[in-house]
Amino acid sequence: MQRILSLTILAGYVFLFCAPVFALNSYDKYGRKTGSYRETSSGYNSYDKYGRKSGSYRETSSGYNSYDKYGRKVGSYKKTSSGYNSYDKYGRKTGSFKTKSDGTTVKYDKYGRKTGSFKKDSSGKITEYDKYGRKVRSFR
């Protein structure tokens, strides 16, 4: 069964969008492939550009836990009414992610300052922007 993708990325942030998919590739701002993400029975695995596993994300009753390539927990993401909050491995809040009515997801640091955003176009491509609106990477 297809699941709503809530993809967490080891760099320490998450983007959220409603798109039932099984796999996704990531690209830098120049279009070079940087990694990929694949659905598993319990969540998602992440891979580097060479196809080596770099982490995993397992669904929980309240969101997702993230793990490094050795299976050690490195963080978690908890659902909120407007998106997700992120936490480090000790349970300290590191940021939040809020999805607006237009489908844009905005990310904030632990102090509530905007640090970037994610937007999905009609083709399903997701583009990440920094806090100044400059393109950082894309996913498709």
C-alpha positions, 0 to 999 in steps of 0.5 A, a space after each residue: 500500500 502506498 504511504 504518504 511520504 514524509 521524507 527525512 534527510 540526514 542533513 538534519 531537516 525534513 520536507 513534507 508533501 502529500 505524494 504517494 511514492 515509493 522512491 525519490 532521487 535528490 539532486 544538487 542545484 546543478 542537477 547532479 544526483 546526490 542520493 536516493 530514498 526508497 520505501 521499506 515495509 517500516 519507512 524509508 532508507 536513504 542512499 548516497 550517490 553511489 547507492 550505499 545505504 546512508 540511513 533509515 527512517 522508521 515510522 512510529 505512532 507519532 511520526 518518524 525516527 531517523 537512524 544512521 547507516 549503522 542503525 543508531 538513532 540520530 533523531 526523531 520527527 513528531 507530527 503536529 497540527 501544522 506539520 512536524 517538530 524535529 528532535 535530536 537523539 536526546 529529545 531536544 527540539 531542533 526545529 519545526 516544519 509547517 505546511 501552508 495551505 498552498 502546499 509549501 513547507 517552511 522549515 524553522 530552527 529551534 527558535 522559530 526563525 525561518 531557515 528555508 522552504 520546499 515547494 512542489 510543482 505540477 510535475 511532482 518535482 520538489 525544490 528546496 530553497 534557502 531562507 533567501 529564496 535561493 535554490 538549494 537542491 531538488 527531488 524527483 
